[in-house]
Amino acid sequence: MTTAQQVIDKARAEVGYREGFSGGHWNNIQKYSGQVPGLEWSQGNAWCDVFVCWVFQMVGLAKFPVAAYTGTSTNTWKKWGRWSEYPGIGAQVMFGANGGNVHTGIVYNYDETYVYTIEGNTNVNGSAEGDGVYLKKHARRDAYVYGYGYPEYEGGIQSADPAWAHQAPAPAATPSQPMAVKPVVRLSHVIAAMALDAAPSSPTGTVHYGDPAGSRALEQALWDKGINCGPVDGSLGTMFRSGYAVWQRNLGYRGKDADGVPGMTSLTRLGQETGRFTAVA
C-alpha cells in the first residue's frame, strides 16, 4: 500500500521540470498528460491536476480522482468522504475561493500558519501563466486555499484535522531510525566554487564544490523558498547566483549586498529556515 512519503518523494523529484516554450509563450506541452490513461486529451491545456494524477499513479496509489479539472477532483474527494478543511501530509490541496476549481497541488508539510506544497503548472510569482513544477507556500487561512482531499495511505494520514489526527501520529526518532545528519555548507567553499562553475571556460553544469551533497542541499533550499536557481545538480554557476540574489533581496538586501554572492548571515538564515543544511564559515 502507498505511503504519503512515497507521494511526496515522487512529486519533489519533479521540481524544476518545465513545460514547452513556443511562439514567445509557455505552451502547456508536458510529459504528464500522455502518461496518465484517460487524460491524454489534456495535452496543451492547464495541467496542474494532471500532474497530481501522474504522481499518484506513478507510486501506485489505489484510488484517486482521475481528472484534469480541479472542480471534478474536489467533488470526487467530497463524494468519497475524504475531504477536510485542514491540511494533511500527502493531501491534494485545492485552490479557488468558490469551490476549489482553480488550481491544485500536493501538500508536503504544514505548520500553524502555512501549508507547503508541490505544484505543477505554476511559477515563481504565481501568475496565471504557469511554466513548471515548483515548491510553494500559502497561508493556511487564505481564502484562496479551499480545502484538501485525503488519499488513503498506509498507516493513515498525518493531519491537522481533529477528526483525522488520530489516523497517523507524527513519527518519532528512535535508535533504529536515527535523525538524518544535515549536510554542512562551508561559505568559503561556496564562494570559490561559484567563481569556477561560472567561468566562461567551464561547461554548463560544471561542479567544483568539494561536497556535492552540500551544494545540492543549498540549491534545494532556494527551491524550498520558491526561487528558481536552475537544476539541483551541484553546479553553483550563473543560475545559482541569480537565484541567490533573489533570496538576498527577499531578506531586504539591496545593491552590492544583493549581488548573488552569499554572506554568512544570509547563508545561515537560509539553512535555518529550510532545515536543509548547516552553514559554517
Backbone as CSV, one residue per row, in Angstrom:
resi,resn,N_x,N_y,N_z,CA_x,CA_y,CA_z,C_x,C_y,C_z
1,MET,0.845,-1.200,0.000,0.000,0.000,0.000,0.879,1.248,0.000
2,THR,0.425,2.296,-0.629,1.212,3.510,-0.811,1.273,4.344,0.461
3,THR,2.421,4.984,0.686,2.567,5.903,1.814,2.604,7.337,1.307
4,ALA,2.310,8.267,2.210,2.375,9.687,1.861,3.791,10.083,1.472
5,GLN,4.786,9.503,2.138,6.173,9.868,1.840,6.563,9.479,0.423
6,GLN,6.042,8.356,-0.064,6.318,7.956,-1.449,5.774,9.001,-2.422
7,VAL,4.578,9.498,-2.137,3.968,10.522,-2.992,4.812,11.787,-2.971
8,ILE,5.208,12.219,-1.784,5.982,13.453,-1.649,7.333,13.322,-2.347
9,ASP,7.993,12.201,-2.157,9.295,11.998,-2.791,9.175,12.040,-4.312
10,LYS,8.126,11.411,-4.849,7.952,11.397,-6.310,7.674,12.802,-6.827
11,ALA,6.828,13.546,-6.126,6.499,14.904,-6.558,7.713,15.819,-6.452
12,ARG,8.451,15.703,-5.368,9.642,16.536,-5.167,10.676,16.317,-6.273
13,ALA,10.784,15.090,-6.730,11.763,14.783,-7.760,11.452,15.512,-9.072
14,GLU,10.233,16.001,-9.229,9.824,16.712,-10.446,10.047,18.218,-10.352
15,VAL,10.381,18.718,-9.165,10.603,20.163,-9.009,11.724,20.609,-9.942
16,GLY,11.461,21.630,-10.700,12.410,22.108,-11.692,12.029,21.728,-13.118
17,TYR,11.074,20.787,-13.274,10.611,20.416,-14.618,9.884,21.599,-15.257
18,ARG,10.110,21.822,-16.549,9.453,22.914,-17.265,8.708,22.384,-18.492
19,GLU,7.570,22.997,-18.763,6.797,22.661,-19.957,7.453,23.268,-21.188
20,GLY,6.869,23.007,-22.365,7.423,23.525,-23.612,7.248,25.025,-23.761
21,PHE,8.046,25.602,-24.649,8.002,27.047,-24.902,8.011,27.257,-26.405
22,SER,7.016,27.993,-26.907,6.951,28.267,-28.340,6.177,29.548,-28.584
23,GLY,6.483,30.222,-29.665,5.775,31.451,-30.008,5.882,32.526,-28.947
24,GLY,6.945,32.496,-28.168,7.133,33.501,-27.133,6.370,33.231,-25.855
25,HIS,5.773,32.026,-25.742,4.975,31.707,-24.555,5.211,30.254,-24.122
26,TRP,4.999,30.004,-22.840,4.919,28.629,-22.357,3.637,28.030,-22.929
27,ASN,3.715,26.764,-23.378,2.628,26.238,-24.207,1.829,25.078,-23.603
28,ASN,2.055,24.736,-22.333,1.314,23.646,-21.675,1.607,22.261,-22.253
29,ILE,2.640,22.139,-23.058,3.036,20.830,-23.558,4.011,20.220,-22.552
30,GLN,3.649,19.073,-22.006,4.435,18.462,-20.938,4.330,16.937,-21.022
31,LYS,5.081,16.252,-20.178,5.160,14.793,-20.263,4.040,14.074,-19.532
32,TYR,3.284,14.769,-18.678,2.371,14.090,-17.767,1.077,13.613,-18.437
33,SER,0.504,14.442,-19.322,-0.783,14.085,-19.929,-0.726,12.743,-20.646
34,GLY,0.330,12.523,-21.399,0.426,11.299,-22.182,0.698,10.054,-21.364
35,GLN,1.019,10.226,-20.066,1.352,9.085,-19.224,0.255,8.725,-18.225
36,VAL,-0.864,9.436,-18.270,-1.990,9.127,-17.389,-3.141,8.611,-18.255
37,PRO,-3.425,7.308,-18.219,-4.507,6.766,-19.041,-5.823,7.502,-18.813
38,GLY,-6.414,7.938,-19.900,-7.679,8.661,-19.822,-7.532,10.164,-19.856
39,LEU,-6.308,10.655,-19.676,-6.095,12.109,-19.687,-5.192,12.549,-20.842
40,GLU,-4.986,11.669,-21.815,-4.134,12.027,-22.947,-4.664,13.265,-23.670
41,TRP,-5.986,13.417,-23.686,-6.626,14.538,-24.380,-6.248,15.897,-23.784
42,SER,-5.742,15.906,-22.557,-5.486,17.168,-21.865,-4.194,17.853,-22.293
43,GLN,-3.407,17.188,-23.157,-2.155,17.788,-23.609,-2.407,19.160,-24.225
44,GLY,-1.636,20.156,-23.816,-1.800,21.518,-24.323,-2.721,22.374,-23.495
45,ASN,-3.345,21.771,-22.471,-4.235,22.509,-21.572,-3.586,22.663,-20.197
46,ALA,-4.232,23.416,-19.323,-3.734,23.557,-17.955,-3.551,22.167,-17.340
47,TRP,-2.425,21.947,-16.654,-2.070,20.578,-16.285,-1.757,20.392,-14.796
48,CYS,-2.182,21.316,-13.942,-1.890,21.163,-12.508,-2.519,19.895,-11.934
49,ASP,-3.765,19.600,-12.298,-4.437,18.403,-11.783,-3.873,17.147,-12.424
50,VAL,-3.480,17.244,-13.676,-2.876,16.103,-14.359,-1.569,15.716,-13.664
51,PHE,-0.808,16.719,-13.241,0.445,16.444,-12.534,0.183,15.655,-11.250
52,VAL,-0.817,16.063,-10.479,-1.152,15.340,-9.249,-1.540,13.904,-9.568
53,CYS,-2.375,13.720,-10.595,-2.779,12.368,-11.002,-1.560,11.534,-11.392
54,TRP,-0.639,12.144,-12.118,0.564,11.441,-12.558,1.373,10.946,-11.359
55,VAL,1.546,11.811,-10.361,2.297,11.421,-9.167,1.610,10.254,-8.469
56,PHE,0.300,10.367,-8.247,-0.445,9.296,-7.582,-0.329,7.980,-8.351
57,GLN,-0.440,8.072,-9.669,-0.377,6.864,-10.488,1.011,6.236,-10.431
58,MET,2.054,7.055,-10.493,3.413,6.535,-10.570,3.834,5.789,-9.314
59,VAL,3.258,6.154,-8.173,3.612,5.450,-6.928,2.628,4.336,-6.599
60,GLY,1.634,4.145,-7.458,0.711,3.031,-7.278,-0.412,3.281,-6.298
61,LEU,-0.809,4.531,-6.094,-1.939,4.815,-5.205,-3.192,4.146,-5.762
62,ALA,-3.898,3.431,-4.909,-5.002,2.590,-5.369,-6.203,3.392,-5.867
63,LYS,-6.492,4.531,-5.223,-7.722,5.243,-5.551,-7.498,6.743,-5.451
64,PHE,-7.782,7.436,-6.553,-7.689,8.897,-6.587,-8.521,9.406,-7.764
65,PRO,-8.984,10.648,-7.718,-9.769,11.184,-8.830,-8.885,11.340,-10.070
66,VAL,-9.234,10.691,-11.142,-8.510,10.849,-12.402,-9.212,11.953,-13.177
67,ALA,-8.660,13.152,-13.107,-9.335,14.311,-13.673,-8.318,15.356,-14.082
68,ALA,-8.685,16.155,-15.074,-7.858,17.285,-15.492,-8.489,18.597,-15.048
69,TYR,-9.651,18.517,-14.435,-10.363,19.701,-13.964,-10.437,19.649,-12.446
70,THR,-9.933,20.667,-11.780,-9.832,20.650,-10.325,-11.190,20.586,-9.637
71,GLY,-12.206,21.171,-10.254,-13.541,21.106,-9.654,-14.044,19.675,-9.570
72,THR,-13.718,18.867,-10.580,-14.107,17.459,-10.562,-13.406,16.712,-9.436
73,SER,-12.120,16.979,-9.252,-11.372,16.322,-8.179,-11.930,16.703,-6.815
74,THR,-12.227,17.988,-6.627,-12.801,18.439,-5.359,-14.086,17.697,-5.053
75,ASN,-14.979,17.639,-6.016,-16.266,16.988,-5.801,-16.116,15.491,-5.550
76,THR,-15.125,14.872,-6.200,-14.911,13.429,-6.015,-14.419,13.131,-4.604
77,TRP,-13.441,13.913,-4.112,-12.967,13.705,-2.732,-14.120,13.853,-1.743
78,LYS,-14.981,14.830,-1.967,-16.125,15.036,-1.066,-17.087,13.843,-1.139
79,LYS,-17.340,13.374,-2.347,-18.245,12.238,-2.530,-17.726,11.006,-1.808
80,TRP,-16.437,10.815,-1.790,-15.830,9.660,-1.149,-15.715,9.817,0.367
81,GLY,-16.082,10.973,0.889,-15.967,11.212,2.321,-14.537,11.387,2.787
82,ARG,-13.673,11.841,1.895,-12.259,12.028,2.215,-11.859,13.476,1.956
83,TRP,-12.611,14.368,2.563,-12.425,15.814,2.377,-12.261,16.493,3.728
84,SER,-11.392,17.502,3.781,-11.189,18.239,5.023,-10.821,19.685,4.715
85,GLU,-11.117,20.561,5.654,-10.683,21.949,5.544,-9.314,22.152,6.189
86,TYR,-8.738,21.069,6.707,-7.429,21.122,7.350,-6.391,20.417,6.478
87,PRO,-5.146,20.903,6.478,-4.110,20.250,5.682,-3.698,18.901,6.251
88,GLY,-3.218,18.043,5.380,-2.683,16.736,5.766,-1.470,16.435,4.911
89,ILE,-0.512,15.700,5.447,0.696,15.364,4.697,0.345,14.389,3.569
90,GLY,0.642,14.797,2.345,0.314,13.974,1.183,-1.068,14.230,0.631
91,ALA,-1.787,15.201,1.204,-3.133,15.527,0.725,-3.061,16.292,-0.598
92,GLN,-4.151,16.233,-1.363,-4.277,17.069,-2.546,-4.963,18.364,-2.127
93,VAL,-4.259,19.473,-2.215,-4.821,20.768,-1.834,-5.521,21.366,-3.043
94,MET,-6.709,21.925,-2.805,-7.499,22.518,-3.867,-7.598,24.025,-3.633
95,PHE,-7.331,24.804,-4.662,-7.340,26.253,-4.574,-8.511,26.843,-5.351
96,GLY,-8.995,27.969,-4.884,-10.105,28.666,-5.527,-11.191,28.933,-4.519
97,ALA,-11.431,30.201,-4.186,-12.329,30.548,-3.087,-13.753,30.050,-3.296
98,ASN,-14.143,29.816,-4.545,-15.529,29.456,-4.822,-15.702,27.992,-5.230
99,GLY,-14.997,27.091,-4.561,-15.214,25.678,-4.834,-13.986,24.873,-5.164
100,GLY,-12.805,25.438,-4.994,-11.599,24.675,-5.253,-11.434,24.281,-6.700
101,ASN,-11.845,25.155,-7.622,-11.843,24.801,-9.038,-10.860,25.628,-9.863
102,VAL,-9.788,26.120,-9.208,-8.839,26.991,-9.902,-7.473,26.333,-10.092
103,HIS,-6.975,25.694,-9.058,-5.609,25.174,-9.098,-5.463,24.092,-8.035
104,THR,-4.374,23.307,-8.118,-4.184,22.227,-7.152,-2.713,21.882,-7.003
105,GLY,-2.404,21.111,-5.963,-1.041,20.662,-5.712,-1.054,19.577,-4.644
106,ILE,0.125,19.205,-4.175,0.275,18.170,-3.155,0.946,18.774,-1.932
107,VAL,0.406,18.519,-0.755,0.949,19.054,0.490,2.127,18.194,0.944
108,TYR,3.284,18.844,1.184,4.404,18.080,1.734,4.698,18.446,3.183
109,ASN,4.094,19.546,3.678,4.251,19.900,5.090,3.262,21.011,5.423
110,TYR,3.075,21.243,6.720,2.256,22.364,7.173,2.673,22.721,8.589
111,ASP,2.334,23.955,8.998,2.518,24.365,10.384,1.304,25.196,10.771
112,GLU,1.383,25.923,11.857,0.230,26.679,12.325,-0.193,27.767,11.353
113,THR,0.755,28.260,10.569,0.487,29.417,9.712,0.425,29.089,8.232
114,TYR,1.274,28.180,7.796,1.425,27.947,6.359,1.186,26.483,5.974
115,VAL,0.884,26.312,4.689,0.866,24.977,4.092,1.886,25.010,2.961
116,TYR,2.733,23.970,2.909,3.831,23.900,1.959,3.495,22.851,0.903
117,THR,3.610,23.222,-0.358,3.068,22.395,-1.431,4.052,22.201,-2.577
118,ILE,3.769,21.170,-3.377,4.453,20.928,-4.649,3.380,21.057,-5.721
119,GLU,3.573,21.965,-6.668,2.526,22.275,-7.640,3.064,22.271,-9.062
120,GLY,2.285,21.708,-9.972,2.589,21.773,-11.389,1.835,22.913,-12.039
121,ASN,2.327,23.330,-13.219,1.682,24.405,-13.983,1.565,25.691,-13.171
122,THR,2.658,26.040,-12.479,2.717,27.309,-11.761,4.069,27.938,-12.044
123,ASN,4.436,28.991,-11.309,5.727,29.643,-11.486,6.118,30.357,-10.195
124,VAL,7.190,31.123,-10.229,7.698,31.756,-9.015,6.705,32.752,-8.443
125,ASN,6.123,33.600,-9.297,5.259,34.667,-8.779,3.784,34.292,-8.718
126,GLY,3.428,33.087,-9.150,2.048,32.642,-9.030,1.091,33.220,-10.047
127,SER,1.601,33.813,-11.140,0.716,34.387,-12.150,0.005,33.280,-12.915
128,ALA,-0.952,33.687,-13.759,-1.820,32.718,-14.428,-1.068,31.831,-15.415
129,GLU,0.035,32.326,-16.000,0.756,31.535,-16.996,1.848,30.731,-16.305
130,GLY,1.510,29.533,-15.868,2.482,28.659,-15.230,3.468,28.118,-16.240
131,ASP,4.585,27.607,-15.739,5.578,27.070,-16.661,6.225,25.781,-16.182
132,GLY,5.942,25.344,-14.939,6.618,24.148,-14.481,6.188,23.692,-13.104
133,VAL,7.023,22.855,-12.491,6.751,22.298,-11.168,7.601,23.050,-10.141
134,TYR,6.948,23.547,-9.094,7.614,24.370,-8.086,7.196,23.960,-6.682
135,LEU,8.046,24.292,-5.727,7.670,24.259,-4.317,7.054,25.604,-3.980
136,LYS,5.914,25.585,-3.279,5.208,26.823,-2.957,4.825,26.850,-1.481
137,LYS,4.442,28.030,-1.019,3.999,28.210,0.363,2.783,29.127,0.355
138,HIS,1.727,28.729,1.099,0.492,29.523,1.166,0.055,29.682,2.615
139,ALA,-0.531,30.810,2.921,-1.131,30.987,4.239,-2.316,30.031,4.365
140,ARG,-2.349,29.273,5.432,-3.406,28.274,5.602,-4.794,28.883,5.560
141,ARG,-4.921,30.080,6.092,-6.247,30.688,6.215,-6.571,31.670,5.093
142,ASP,-5.780,31.647,4.050,-6.071,32.439,2.860,-7.344,31.888,2.210
143,ALA,-8.236,32.768,1.797,-9.490,32.321,1.179,-9.239,31.528,-0.101
144,TYR,-8.082,31.724,-0.715,-7.727,31.008,-1.939,-7.518,29.516,-1.675
145,VAL,-7.129,29.170,-0.445,-6.940,27.768,-0.073,-8.299,27.202,0.319
146,TYR,-8.884,26.403,-0.569,-10.263,25.957,-0.374,-10.383,24.738,0.537
147,GLY,-9.512,23.742,0.367,-9.604,22.538,1.182,-8.708,21.443,0.654
148,TYR,-8.898,20.223,1.189,-7.945,19.153,0.945,-8.647,17.814,0.740
149,GLY,-8.187,17.078,-0.280,-8.618,15.705,-0.478,-7.602,14.770,0.146
150,TYR,-8.087,13.801,0.913,-7.214,12.893,1.659,-7.136,11.522,0.996
151,PRO,-6.014,11.187,0.359,-5.857,9.820,-0.156,-5.801,8.819,1.000
152,GLU,-6.053,7.568,0.684,-5.973,6.516,1.689,-4.566,5.949,1.684
153,TYR,-3.785,6.301,2.694,-2.394,5.878,2.775,-2.192,4.767,3.797
154,GLU,-1.141,4.014,3.594,-0.746,3.026,4.584,-0.442,3.733,5.907
155,GLY,-1.078,3.296,6.971,-0.876,3.921,8.271,-1.716,5.160,8.486
156,GLY,-2.575,5.505,7.525,-3.414,6.692,7.684,-2.706,7.952,7.210
157,ILE,-3.277,9.092,7.567,-2.739,10.369,7.118,-2.461,11.271,8.315
158,GLN,-1.302,11.899,8.320,-0.964,12.864,9.356,-1.672,14.169,9.028
159,SER,-2.578,14.603,9.890,-3.478,15.702,9.563,-3.628,16.677,10.722
160,ALA,-3.950,17.935,10.367,-4.261,18.949,11.374,-5.731,18.911,11.765
161,ASP,-6.506,18.085,11.089,-7.937,17.972,11.360,-8.157,17.105,12.603
162,PRO,-8.814,17.632,13.646,-9.049,16.828,14.852,-9.774,15.520,14.565
163,ALA,-10.598,15.510,13.513,-11.347,14.295,13.185,-10.477,13.233,12.513
164,TRP,-9.305,13.643,12.023,-8.432,12.716,11.315,-7.076,12.548,11.996
165,ALA,-6.782,13.387,12.963,-5.431,13.442,13.523,-4.976,12.110,14.097
166,HIS,-5.920,11.310,14.620,-5.532,10.039,15.222,-5.071,9.018,14.199
167,GLN,-5.329,9.309,12.928,-5.049,8.323,11.889,-3.564,7.990,11.776
168,ALA,-2.718,8.998,11.897,-1.282,8.762,11.720,-0.495,9.770,12.534
169,PRO,-0.116,9.439,13.749,0.664,10.361,14.558,2.012,10.649,13.919
170,ALA,2.549,11.818,14.204,3.845,12.189,13.651,4.903,11.197,14.108
171,PRO,5.739,10.721,13.204,6.757,9.739,13.571,7.799,10.342,14.505
172,ALA,8.268,9.545,15.433,9.303,9.991,16.356,10.592,9.261,16.052
173,ALA,11.710,9.938,16.298,13.002,9.319,16.057,13.248,8.228,17.096
174,THR,13.784,7.103,16.675,14.110,6.002,17.571,15.550,5.587,17.301
175,PRO,16.162,4.826,18.207,17.537,4.383,17.956,17.700,3.636,16.644
176,SER,16.637,2.936,16.213,16.734,2.200,14.959,16.464,3.088,13.755
177,GLN,15.940,4.320,14.000,15.678,5.271,12.936,16.277,6.617,13.325
178,PRO,17.593,6.750,13.283,18.225,7.996,13.712,17.863,9.154,12.799
179,MET,17.866,10.355,13.351,17.612,11.550,12.563,18.752,11.734,11.566
180,ALA,18.410,12.102,10.350,19.425,12.310,9.325,20.318,13.499,9.689
181,VAL,21.601,13.369,9.414,22.544,14.450,9.661,22.499,15.409,8.478
182,LYS,22.292,16.690,8.736,22.206,17.675,7.669,23.586,17.926,7.065
183,PRO,23.654,18.140,5.763,24.930,18.480,5.133,25.479,19.789,5.692
184,VAL,26.791,19.925,5.677,27.454,21.171,6.071,27.791,21.947,4.804
185,VAL,27.389,23.214,4.763,27.715,24.086,3.639,28.721,25.121,4.132
186,ARG,29.933,25.080,3.586,31.006,25.974,4.019,31.062,27.189,3.092
187,LEU,30.891,28.383,3.665,30.802,29.607,2.881,32.012,29.794,1.976
188,SER,33.201,29.588,2.500,34.402,29.803,1.691,34.435,28.871,0.483
189,HIS,33.966,27.640,0.654,33.934,26.695,-0.458,32.889,27.099,-1.498
190,VAL,31.756,27.600,-1.024,30.701,28.041,-1.940,31.198,29.176,-2.832
191,ILE,31.829,30.175,-2.232,32.299,31.329,-2.990,33.358,30.903,-4.009
192,ALA,34.265,30.023,-3.592,35.296,29.543,-4.520,34.681,28.745,-5.664
193,ALA,33.708,27.891,-5.346,33.065,27.071,-6.373,32.277,27.936,-7.359
194,MET,31.633,28.984,-6.858,30.863,29.861,-7.741,31.756,30.496,-8.803
195,ALA,32.932,30.923,-8.407,33.845,31.555,-9.358,34.278,30.570,-10.441
196,LEU,34.473,29.322,-10.071,34.910,28.309,-11.034,33.762,27.814,-11.903
197,ASP,32.597,27.535,-11.286,31.460,26.987,-12.035,30.917,27.976,-13.060
198,ALA,31.055,29.271,-12.775,30.513,30.301,-13.669,31.540,30.791,-14.684
199,ALA,32.756,30.284,-14.622,33.805,30.740,-15.540,33.451,30.397,-16.985
200,PRO,33.763,31.298,-17.943,33.450,31.019,-19.356,34.039,29.709,-19.852
201,SER,35.156,29.288,-19.265,35.805,28.049,-19.707,35.165,26.793,-19.139
202,SER,34.220,26.963,-18.186,33.572,25.813,-17.555,32.283,25.468,-18.295
203,PRO,32.118,24.236,-18.754,30.866,23.840,-19.412,29.687,23.973,-18.450
204,THR,28.510,24.151,-19.014,27.303,24.221,-18.198,27.160,22.971,-17.340
205,GLY,26.880,23.176,-16.055,26.722,22.048,-15.156,27.996,21.619,-14.467
206,THR,29.090,22.357,-14.680,30.350,22.021,-14.031,30.213,22.120,-12.513
207,VAL,30.778,21.167,-11.800,30.692,21.132,-10.340,32.095,21.179,-9.752
208,HIS,32.378,22.211,-8.943,33.674,22.332,-8.297,33.582,22.248,-6.781
209,TYR,32.369,22.201,-6.246,32.234,22.160,-4.791,32.760,20.829,-4.262
210,GLY,33.487,20.891,-3.158,34.114,19.686,-2.622,33.141,18.646,-2.114
211,ASP,31.950,19.071,-1.719,30.944,18.145,-1.188,29.664,18.328,-1.986
212,PRO,29.430,17.491,-3.028,28.233,17.657,-3.872,26.931,17.659,-3.076
213,ALA,26.878,16.876,-1.992,25.640,16.854,-1.201,25.362,18.218,-0.605
214,GLY,26.417,18.932,-0.199,26.225,20.264,0.370,25.743,21.269,-0.655
215,SER,26.307,21.241,-1.860,25.879,22.192,-2.882,24.459,21.901,-3.335
216,ARG,24.102,20.623,-3.432,22.727,20.297,-3.819,21.743,20.707,-2.722
217,ALA,22.137,20.553,-1.461,21.265,20.996,-0.362,21.052,22.500,-0.425
218,LEU,22.088,23.228,-0.790,21.980,24.680,-0.916,21.027,25.066,-2.044
219,GLU,21.145,24.383,-3.178,20.233,24.653,-4.290,18.794,24.294,-3.922
220,GLN,18.613,23.134,-3.282,17.267,22.717,-2.914,16.643,23.676,-1.923
221,ALA,17.463,24.271,-1.047,16.952,25.245,-0.079,16.351,26.451,-0.790
222,LEU,16.994,26.897,-1.861,16.434,28.022,-2.622,15.112,27.620,-3.270
223,TRP,15.053,26.396,-3.810,13.792,25.923,-4.385,12.715,25.838,-3.308
224,ASP,13.092,25.447,-2.093,12.122,25.391,-0.993,11.496,26.758,-0.756
225,LYS,12.252,27.796,-1.052,11.765,29.165,-0.896,11.056,29.659,-2.155
226,GLY,10.859,28.761,-3.119,10.173,29.144,-4.354,11.035,29.928,-5.311
227,ILE,12.371,29.792,-5.198,13.301,30.561,-6.014,13.955,29.653,-7.048
228,ASN,13.853,30.020,-8.306,14.448,29.249,-9.399,15.942,29.527,-9.442
229,CYS,16.746,28.493,-9.142,18.201,28.650,-9.205,18.804,27.646,-10.183
230,GLY,17.976,27.118,-11.090,18.448,26.139,-12.045,18.331,24.725,-11.507
231,PRO,18.842,23.747,-12.229,18.746,22.344,-11.791,19.454,22.115,-10.460
232,VAL,18.922,21.183,-9.689,19.580,20.798,-8.435,20.628,19.756,-8.800
233,ASP,21.784,20.244,-9.248,22.824,19.351,-9.782,24.187,19.572,-9.146
234,GLY,24.280,20.493,-8.166,25.560,20.737,-7.511,26.410,21.795,-8.175
235,SER,25.960,22.329,-9.321,26.713,23.364,-10.022,26.279,24.737,-9.531
236,LEU,27.232,25.510,-9.018,26.912,26.824,-8.445,27.325,27.929,-9.404
237,GLY,26.796,27.871,-10.606,27.145,28.825,-11.648,26.224,30.032,-11.693
238,THR,25.999,30.551,-12.899,25.273,31.811,-13.053,23.812,31.722,-12.627
239,MET,23.155,30.585,-12.890,21.755,30.456,-12.498,21.622,30.417,-10.975
240,PHE,22.572,29.732,-10.323,22.547,29.721,-8.863,22.748,31.135,-8.322
241,ARG,23.690,31.870,-8.877,23.952,33.229,-8.393,22.724,34.125,-8.566
242,SER,22.041,33.988,-9.700,20.818,34.784,-9.915,19.754,34.436,-8.881
243,GLY,19.612,33.135,-8.602,18.636,32.712,-7.604,18.985,33.194,-6.212
244,TYR,20.268,33.132,-5.868,20.669,33.569,-4.527,20.471,35.071,-4.366
245,ALA,20.632,35.829,-5.452,20.377,37.268,-5.393,18.912,37.546,-5.050
246,VAL,18.013,36.706,-5.564,16.590,36.858,-5.212,16.401,36.634,-3.709
247,TRP,17.061,35.600,-3.169,16.980,35.336,-1.732,17.495,36.532,-0.928
248,GLN,18.603,37.116,-1.359,19.137,38.284,-0.663,18.143,39.451,-0.697
249,ARG,17.527,39.678,-1.851,16.552,40.762,-1.947,15.337,40.481,-1.077
250,ASN,14.943,39.202,-0.993,13.820,38.844,-0.125,14.124,39.153,1.340
251,LEU,15.399,39.102,1.686,15.806,39.424,3.056,15.955,40.921,3.283
252,GLY,15.823,41.711,2.230,15.902,43.161,2.360,17.209,43.771,1.903
253,TYR,18.134,42.951,1.396,19.413,43.487,0.922,19.228,44.160,-0.436
254,ARG,20.050,45.163,-0.696,19.977,45.895,-1.951,21.383,46.212,-2.445
255,GLY,21.504,46.588,-3.717,22.784,46.979,-4.279,23.795,45.857,-4.249
256,LYS,25.033,46.170,-3.851,26.099,45.177,-3.816,25.837,44.086,-2.794
257,ASP,24.981,44.357,-1.818,24.652,43.343,-0.817,23.704,42.282,-1.369
258,ALA,23.180,42.518,-2.578,22.285,41.553,-3.221,22.839,41.174,-4.588
259,ASP,24.158,40.864,-4.597,24.817,40.531,-5.866,24.825,39.044,-6.172
260,GLY,24.210,38.235,-5.291,24.146,36.807,-5.529,25.281,36.014,-4.927
261,VAL,26.257,36.692,-4.318,27.349,36.003,-3.638,26.978,35.885,-2.162
262,PRO,26.864,34.691,-1.627,26.383,34.538,-0.251,27.296,35.192,0.776
263,GLY,26.662,35.661,1.849,27.356,36.100,3.045,26.950,35.180,4.179
264,MET,27.644,35.257,5.284,27.377,34.319,6.374,25.976,34.488,6.934
265,THR,25.485,35.721,7.032,24.162,35.948,7.613,23.061,35.346,6.753
266,SER,23.090,35.641,5.447,22.036,35.134,4.557,22.133,33.623,4.403
267,LEU,23.356,33.088,4.375,23.530,31.641,4.232,23.013,30.909,5.465
268,THR,23.346,31.430,6.642,22.880,30.808,7.883,21.366,30.821,7.960
269,ARG,20.770,31.928,7.581,19.314,32.043,7.654,18.627,31.087,6.683
270,LEU,19.201,30.933,5.496,18.621,30.003,4.518,18.660,28.574,5.052
271,GLY,19.776,28.200,5.669,19.877,26.864,6.232,18.917,26.639,7.379
272,GLN,18.760,27.657,8.236,17.878,27.523,9.390,16.413,27.480,8.980
273,GLU,16.017,28.318,8.035,14.601,28.403,7.663,14.131,27.182,6.877
274,THR,15.011,26.563,6.136,14.620,25.404,5.335,14.989,24.086,6.007
275,GLY,15.952,24.137,6.944,16.401,22.905,7.580,17.205,22.009,6.676
276,ARG,17.682,22.540,5.533,18.380,21.720,4.556,19.852,21.488,4.888
277,PHE,20.503,22.450,5.574,21.937,22.339,5.793,22.336,23.181,6.991
278,THR,23.568,22.974,7.440,24.181,23.790,8.478,25.266,24.637,7.841
279,ALA,25.204,25.935,8.028,26.170,26.846,7.416,27.341,27.094,8.358
280,VAL,28.550,27.027,7.795,29.770,27.355,8.546,30.629,28.241,7.655
281,ALA,31.579,28.940,8.291,32.448,29.849,7.528,33.455,29.074,6.684
